[in-house]
Amino acid sequence: MPDSLAKTDQDSREFSVDPAPPAKPRPDQLPPTIDPHTNAIFLDIDGTLLDIASTPLEVKVSDALRATLAALSREFAGAVAFVSGRPIAEMDRLFDPLRLAAVGGHGAEIRFAPDGKIRRADNAMLDDALRAEFSRIGRIGDGVIVEDKGYSLAIHYRLAPHLGGEIMKSVTAVCKNDRCDSLEILPGKAVVEIKPGGYDKGTGLREMMSVPPFTGRKPIFVGDDVTDNAAFAVLPDFHGTGFSVGGVVPGTSFNFDGPQDVRGWLRHLSEERR
């Protein structure tokens, strides 16, 4: 059984605490090392760029945010990318008409350039029988939403937080007899996500760093929950910098209180470049 199943529901909603919390920058207190010629920017979406909504389909993307990201992509010569658990096609719909390079499905998909083809991992799909069993957990009670992303299955309980413990117990029951040895169980903020192993946001970021215009740059990654830890972990290999959102992650350099602060920081960065 995956070690992540041993976590409590409370643990899944919080970052571990660093004894020396990183600084909380205001938009006008940007780290001096951010440079459009030597850095690349990687952004998680839900809970980082966008405020988390009651359901995944209710998130809002403002025209101002689209304009900010488009301007930054131009200034950084295309070295700005999304890194998300959402499929890339869904990101494109959310941010339309903006397209960026992207890692989707927690690393199951990667698109190296905004107009490039999407490359998909060979081992990315969940077993159909397990997918069906995990999907049935959505029947536990009202307010539980099962989101089938193709590469992963997310069980949301933001509308029914009192059911979080029961959902984790049900996931554990499905995984009896080592049935989930090849899977990763990722507790997040009022969500449990199930995906095949072998790829994650860290593998996706690493692959992105191997091609122009990202190669040779120092990555900056901004993320907000447990699924982003894999991306934070690879940053030292590229002399990169991690920014956490809503909680402190050991090894990151800065922490934002919430998505509104991330958007303000990006806007200031874009205006400063111009």
Secondary structure, DSSP 8 states (H G I E B T S, - for coil): --GGGGS-HHHHTS----SS--B---TTS--TT--TTTEEEEE--BTTTB---SSGGG----HHHHHHHHHHHHHTTT-EEEE-SS-HHHHHHHHTT---EEEEGGGTEEESSTTS--EE-TT-S--HHHHHHHHHGGGGSTT-EEEE-SS-EEEE-TT-GGGHHHHHHHHHHHTGGGTTTTEEEEE-SSEEEEEESS--HHHHHHHHTTSTTTTTSEEEEEE-SGGGHHHHHHGGGGT-EEEEESS--TT-SEEESSHHHHHHHHHHHHHHH-
